[in-house]
Every structure is written in structure tokens, then in C-alpha cells.
């Protein structure tokens, strides 16, 4: 004859198991529902942004899709020409040639080769008129953030004697040996475009782009994700900003950041 205490223990285990199973099922259903809402609202945000841009050129005569390459050439030349009329240093970015350069009055004062880049799918959906409206004139910077100080200068007192000078050299060598945060800066442009430039010397590192938990870009991304979640929990469309991410050598990224005025003109060709 089976012990009743054993039966009670077995039934209790079954009840606990079934309760845990129900919790898991409810959690999975909730997660699927949330992801479905997130996907729907995210896609709606992209479509709304595109419709808003298209509304600005709806009265413009349609251009043959086969001529979009020529329209890009025209937008690139006209935008650079207008930027050359400004007295300040400007930034031109040609993604097709993988070139980023500082210009003053149309003269290239510094050029850097782009190691890697990526763009939001938003830009691939633009027709010729939308593209020309977006890039046919120079863009301007409305906000800039960076992982390093812009125009940062360090004041160093001259050593009093040889021993002090040697100590300063040793200290500087130790400081240079400490791993530093990657150079990364992001600019918000006046046509709701975000331009991100990171300085990475290794091509393999440039392929990784964003590294979770490692500095400025990770914190910025987590902040954007949390803001999107907050809006979705209120059943609102998350804000959408098309992005361009560019990787160039670290020293050149620092030079461009320091040389570029905060309200510079920027010309882009995609």
C-alpha cells in the first residue's frame, strides 16, 4: 500500500510545476505581444518620417528613377559650391568614394579615408526628388556630443631640473600606455539626420561598430532604446532619426573634431 504522505508530496510537486509552466507561458505571450507592438510602432515611425519628407516635394515634377545617379551628382556639386561660399571650415562626406574631408572656400585642407560605414535603410527608400531635397544644400549642426573634450588643452608646468624632466617623461609614458576610450562623436543635423563618426585604427574593430558597455556609443544607444520603450509603453510611436555611421583612423577623427566649428556646414553624398 502506497504511503499517503508520498502522494501528497507528488501532488504538491505537480502543482508547483504547473504553476511555473503557466508563469512561463504568460511571460512568453506578453513578450511576443510587446515585440509585435514595438515592431509595428517602429515601422510606423519610419513610414511617418518618410511621408513627412515626401510631402515637402510632392509638387515637384517626378524624376525618372534611372536619373537618380545624376541627381546625386548634381546635389553633391551644388551643395559643395554653396558650402564654399561660407567663410568657415566645412565637412564634406562622400560615401560612394569613402572619403571625408575638411574644406575651406572649396579648398581641401584635410582628407581621410573612410574605413567602414553604414546607413539606415531610410536613405535607400528615397527617390531622386527626396534625395535632392535632403542633400542638395549643405546641412548644419544643431547639436554635437563626443567621447572626448573638443579643443581640449592640457596645461603642463615646465620641469625645474633634469631629474624632474625625466620623471615627467616616465609619467607621460605610463599615461599613454593606459587604454583610452574610443574616439566617438555624434552630430544631430538640421534635417533630422544623425551623423556618427568613430575613430578606430583596426579594421576588425571598425566592423564591430558598437560595443556594449564600452563607452560613449553604448550609453547613447541604451538611452535611445529606453526612450523608445517608454514611448511604446504609452502606445506612442517612438521617435525615429535616420543615422549614418562612419569609421575613420582615430587620430584623424580627433583632428576633424577639433578643427570643425560647432555650427559648420556639412555636405553628404550617399
Helices and strands as residue ranges (DSSP letters): H 4-55, G 65-67, H 68-84, E 90-94, E 99-104, E 107-113, E 116-119, G 121-125, H 128-135, E 139-146, H 162-177, E 183-189, E 193-199, H 203-208, H 216-233, E 242-248, H 250-259, E 265-269
